[in-house]
Amino acid sequence: WATQQVVLMWLMMGLSVCEVARSFWPSRRTIGRWWQWLMAGFNTHSLYLRSRFPELGRAVDWIAFWSLCFERMRLGEAMGWLDRVEVRVP
């Protein structure tokens, strides 16, 4: 989860998948898949995480939501919370 979080944070800062892939071991395809997964799961993930962490409700879009979430917890912790409420995570 730690590597995935750093990769996703770099993408949220505006770097391209190719730029990020030059700095990390996952392939461009894997990094792209992670990015798509984060976008696709936003509605479900944000619903459950906002119900547990109301301060995340201040985010105006999915990138702002995940940026705020990553300031408060690691990606692994967020996925742990989602798993506890039976939301499917990879």
N, C-alpha and C positions, 0 to 999 in steps of 0.2 A: 504494500500500500504506500510506503514512503516514496519509492521511486515514481509510482503512478501519480501521486499528489504533486511532486515537483514538476513532472512533465506537464500535468494539467495546468498548474499555476503559470508555467512559462507560456503555454498556449493562450491562457486568459490574458496575459500581458501583451498579446499581439504577435508573438513569434509564430512563424509558420511551422507546419508539421516537419518539413524538410530541415529547417533550422534546428528544431529541437532534436530530431533524429541524429544530427551530427554530434550532439553532446551526450546522448544517452544510448544505452545498449539496445533498447527495444527498436524494432524496425519501424520504418515509416508506416507500414500497414498496421502494426500493433498500436502505435501512437494514434493513428487516425481512428482506429476502432475504439480506443479509450475515449477519445474526444466525442465520437458519435454516441457512445454509451452514456456519457455525462449529459449531453444535450437531450437525448431521447428519454432518459429517466427523470428529468427535472421535475415534471409535474408530480409524479408519485413521491420521489425523494423529498422534495420541498414540502409537500403536504404533511408528511409524517415528521420530518425534522422540525418544521415550524410549530407543530403541535407540542413538541417536547421542548423546543428552544425558541420561545416567542420572539426574541430579539432578531432572529433571522427573517422575520416578517418585514423588516425595514428594507430589504433588498428589492430593487425595482425590476430586475431581470435575472436570467439564470446565471450570467457571469457574476453579477454583483452578489447574488445569493451564495454561490460557491466561494467567492472571495471572502465574504463575511464568515461563512462557515469555516473555512480554512484558517482564519484568524483565531477562531475560538476552539477548534479541535482538529485533530489529524483526520485524514480521509478514512483510515482504519477505524477510528472511533465512530465516525458518522455511519459507516457501513455496519458496524456492530449494533448501533441503535436501530438501524433499519432492519437488520436480521432479527433482532429481538421482537419486533412487531410483525414479523413474518413477511417483510417485503423482500422480494427476490433480489439478491446481490450476487455478483460473480464470485 
